[in-house]
Amino acid sequence: MAYEDPSIVQEWLDSLRELNVKVKKMFGCYCLYCDGQAVGWIHDSVMSLREVGLDYLPDDIKRPGKEDKIQELVIPFDYVRAEWLTKAVQDTADIRKTLN
């Protein structure tokens, strides 16, 4: 698996610039961290954000079923500048902190 184009990764990071985020190359993807919490992945031009029950995401963001092995939301690159994206990443980190 090849790593994502750095310009795509940078565009995702630019949209999250007001947050404490960083990425780390891992398993052919970039693992996305917010406030030290692993919140998702950037790969194939999408962001996969951990499913934590956020209820304000657009309806076209497919939620995993309980039986799905991977409990992540796949956010297409079309949403790189979405108003809700920053809140979703921060909220995911905040919820993950309470689980650790």
C-alpha positions in Angstrom: 0.0 0.0 0.0 1.5 3.3 -1.0 1.3 6.4 1.2 -1.1 9.2 0.3 0.1 12.1 -1.8 1.6 14.6 0.6 -0.4 17.5 -0.9 -3.6 15.7 -0.1 -2.5 15.1 3.5 -1.5 18.7 3.8 -4.9 19.9 2.6 -6.6 17.8 5.3 -4.2 19.2 7.9 -4.7 22.8 6.7 -8.4 22.4 7.2 -7.7 21.3 10.8 -5.0 23.9 11.5 -6.8 25.3 14.6 -6.5 22.0 16.3 -3.6 20.2 18.0 -3.2 17.6 15.2 -0.3 15.7 13.7 0.1 12.7 11.4 2.4 9.7 11.6 3.1 7.3 8.7 1.8 3.9 9.7 0.7 0.8 7.8 0.8 2.6 4.4 -1.5 5.3 5.7 -1.2 8.4 7.8 -2.6 8.0 11.3 -4.2 11.2 12.5 -3.8 12.3 16.1 -5.6 15.1 17.9 -4.5 16.1 21.4 -2.4 12.9 21.5 -5.4 10.7 20.6 -5.4 8.5 17.5 -8.7 9.6 15.9 -8.4 8.3 12.4 -6.5 7.7 9.2 -5.8 9.6 5.9 -5.6 7.3 2.9 -6.8 7.1 -0.7 -7.8 10.8 -0.4 -10.3 10.1 2.4 -10.2 10.6 6.1 -11.4 7.6 8.2 -12.6 9.0 11.5 -13.2 6.6 14.4 -16.9 6.1 15.1 -17.8 7.6 18.5 -21.5 8.4 18.0 -21.4 12.0 16.6 -24.9 12.8 15.6 -24.3 16.0 13.5 -22.6 14.5 10.5 -24.2 14.6 7.1 -26.5 11.7 6.2 -24.3 10.6 3.3 -21.4 9.8 5.7 -22.0 6.0 6.0 -21.9 4.8 9.6 -20.6 1.3 10.3 -23.0 -1.3 11.6 -22.4 -3.1 14.9 -21.3 -6.2 13.1 -18.7 -4.3 11.0 -15.1 -5.1 12.0 -13.9 -1.5 11.3 -15.8 1.1 13.3 -14.8 4.2 11.3 -16.6 6.8 9.3 -15.2 7.3 5.8 -15.2 11.1 5.0 -14.6 11.8 1.3 -12.2 14.5 0.2 -15.2 16.6 -0.8 -15.6 17.4 2.9 -12.0 18.7 3.4 -13.4 22.2 4.1 -16.7 21.3 5.7 -17.7 23.5 8.6 -18.3 20.5 10.9 -15.0 18.7 10.2 -12.9 20.5 12.9 -15.6 19.9 15.5 -15.9 16.2 14.6 -12.1 15.6 14.9 -11.9 17.5 18.2 -15.0 15.8 19.6 -13.6 12.4 18.6 -10.4 13.1 20.5 -12.3 14.3 23.5 -14.5 11.2 23.6 -11.4 8.9 23.0 -9.7 10.6 26.0 -12.6 9.5 28.3 -12.3 5.9 27.1 -8.6 5.6 28.0 
